[in-house]
């Protein structure tokens, strides 16, 4: 009887330890950020439901060093697109739902140089 009690306690302890070992600890924070930090670079904007207002989009673009942000329009993919100045050149800029600011016409398939005026091909 005493051996049965000891064996039962050992088995209960072993089962509890095994169950705990299979459960991973909780992460300290989210592993995929909805809004990327400013130190991460992306080559093209990400499609998605964009909740930024035009004013917020302009402000985020300006925080990345662009000036004279004009012509902001949200496209069918939820990306704010417009024109801005940086380093003495006028360029296309875009802002996606994650807050990524991308210079150039990435994602639209344009081959026009980034510093051409709107409505011209640059050729």
Backbone torsions as a table, in degrees:
resi	resn	phi	psi	omega
1	UNK	NA	-42.6	180.0
2	UNK	-65.0	-40.5	178.4
3	UNK	-62.7	-38.3	179.1
4	UNK	-63.8	-38.9	179.8
5	UNK	-67.0	-43.6	179.5
6	UNK	-65.0	-43.6	179.5
7	UNK	-64.0	-39.8	178.9
8	UNK	-63.3	-42.2	179.1
9	UNK	-65.7	-43.3	179.9
10	UNK	-63.1	-44.1	179.4
11	UNK	-65.2	-39.9	178.4
12	UNK	-64.1	-41.8	178.0
13	UNK	-64.6	-42.8	179.8
14	UNK	-63.7	-41.8	179.7
15	UNK	-64.9	-41.3	179.8
16	UNK	-66.4	-39.7	179.0
17	UNK	-66.4	-42.0	179.9
18	UNK	-64.7	-39.7	179.9
19	UNK	-66.5	-38.3	179.0
20	UNK	-68.4	-38.2	-178.2
21	UNK	-67.3	-23.9	-178.4
22	UNK	-84.5	-12.8	-177.6
23	UNK	-97.1	114.3	-179.6
24	UNK	-72.0	152.6	179.1
25	UNK	-69.6	157.8	178.5
26	UNK	-71.3	145.6	178.3
27	UNK	-75.2	154.6	179.7
28	UNK	-71.2	-23.6	-178.6
29	UNK	-164.7	-179.2	-179.5
30	UNK	-65.4	144.8	-178.0
31	UNK	-91.2	-23.1	174.0
32	UNK	-125.7	118.1	-174.4
33	UNK	-80.6	138.6	175.8
34	UNK	-71.7	-36.2	177.4
35	UNK	-117.6	123.3	-178.1
36	UNK	-75.6	150.5	176.6
37	UNK	-75.6	164.1	-174.7
38	UNK	-71.5	-13.7	-178.9
39	UNK	-85.8	-5.5	179.0
40	UNK	-95.1	133.8	-178.8
41	UNK	-106.7	138.4	175.4
42	UNK	-125.3	153.6	-176.7
43	UNK	-93.3	-20.0	176.8
44	UNK	-151.5	153.1	-178.5
45	UNK	-68.3	154.7	-178.0
46	UNK	-99.0	132.7	177.6
47	UNK	-67.8	144.2	175.5
48	UNK	164.0	166.7	179.7
49	UNK	-67.6	113.9	-174.6
50	UNK	-98.2	122.7	-179.1
51	UNK	-101.2	2.1	177.8
52	UNK	-71.2	137.6	172.1
53	UNK	-78.6	169.6	178.8
54	UNK	-60.3	-40.8	178.9
55	UNK	-63.8	-41.9	177.9
56	UNK	-66.0	-39.1	178.6
57	UNK	-62.6	-46.4	179.8
58	UNK	-61.1	-43.6	180.0
59	UNK	-62.2	-43.7	179.1
60	UNK	-64.1	-40.1	179.0
61	UNK	-65.0	-42.4	179.2
62	UNK	-65.1	-34.3	178.1
63	UNK	-65.1	-19.9	178.3
64	UNK	-90.0	10.3	173.8
65	UNK	98.0	7.1	178.6
66	UNK	-91.2	150.2	176.3
67	UNK	-127.2	171.6	178.1
68	UNK	48.8	48.7	179.6
69	UNK	-72.6	122.2	-177.2
70	UNK	-137.9	163.2	171.9
71	UNK	64.4	29.7	-179.1
72	UNK	-68.9	126.3	176.1
73	UNK	-138.8	140.0	176.8
74	UNK	-87.3	126.5	-178.5
75	UNK	-85.9	-177.3	-177.2
76	UNK	-66.3	-14.8	-179.8
77	UNK	-99.4	6.7	179.0
78	UNK	81.6	18.8	-178.3
79	UNK	-105.0	127.9	174.1
80	UNK	-77.1	129.0	179.8
81	UNK	-128.6	142.9	178.8
82	UNK	-167.3	-161.4	179.1
83	UNK	-124.1	151.1	178.7
84	UNK	-157.3	167.3	177.7
85	UNK	-107.4	140.9	174.3
86	UNK	-156.0	132.5	179.0
87	UNK	54.6	38.0	176.2
88	UNK	81.1	2.3	-179.1
89	UNK	-120.6	147.7	173.5
90	UNK	-92.6	126.5	-174.2
91	UNK	-131.9	162.0	171.1
92	UNK	-78.9	141.2	175.7
93	UNK	-133.0	155.1	175.4
94	UNK	-143.6	155.6	178.9
95	UNK	-134.9	122.9	180.0
96	UNK	-96.8	-179.9	-175.7
97	UNK	-65.6	-19.3	178.4
98	UNK	-85.9	-6.1	-178.3
99	UNK	91.6	8.0	177.3
100	UNK	-70.7	127.9	173.6
101	UNK	-102.4	122.8	-176.9
102	UNK	-120.8	128.6	176.8
103	UNK	-87.5	137.2	-179.7
104	UNK	104.3	-179.9	-176.6
105	UNK	-100.4	33.9	-176.4
106	UNK	-55.4	138.5	176.4
107	UNK	91.4	-8.4	179.7
108	UNK	-109.0	-5.7	176.6
109	UNK	77.5	16.3	179.9
110	UNK	-78.3	143.3	175.4
111	UNK	-110.7	7.0	178.8
112	UNK	-68.9	143.4	176.3
113	UNK	-59.6	150.5	-174.2
114	UNK	-69.3	-20.1	-174.6
115	UNK	-104.6	19.2	177.1
116	UNK	-86.6	148.9	178.4
117	UNK	-64.9	152.5	178.8
118	UNK	-59.8	141.4	177.1
119	UNK	89.8	-1.5	176.9
120	UNK	-116.8	157.8	-177.4
121	UNK	-92.1	-19.8	-179.4
122	UNK	80.9	10.5	-178.5
123	UNK	-109.0	NA	NA
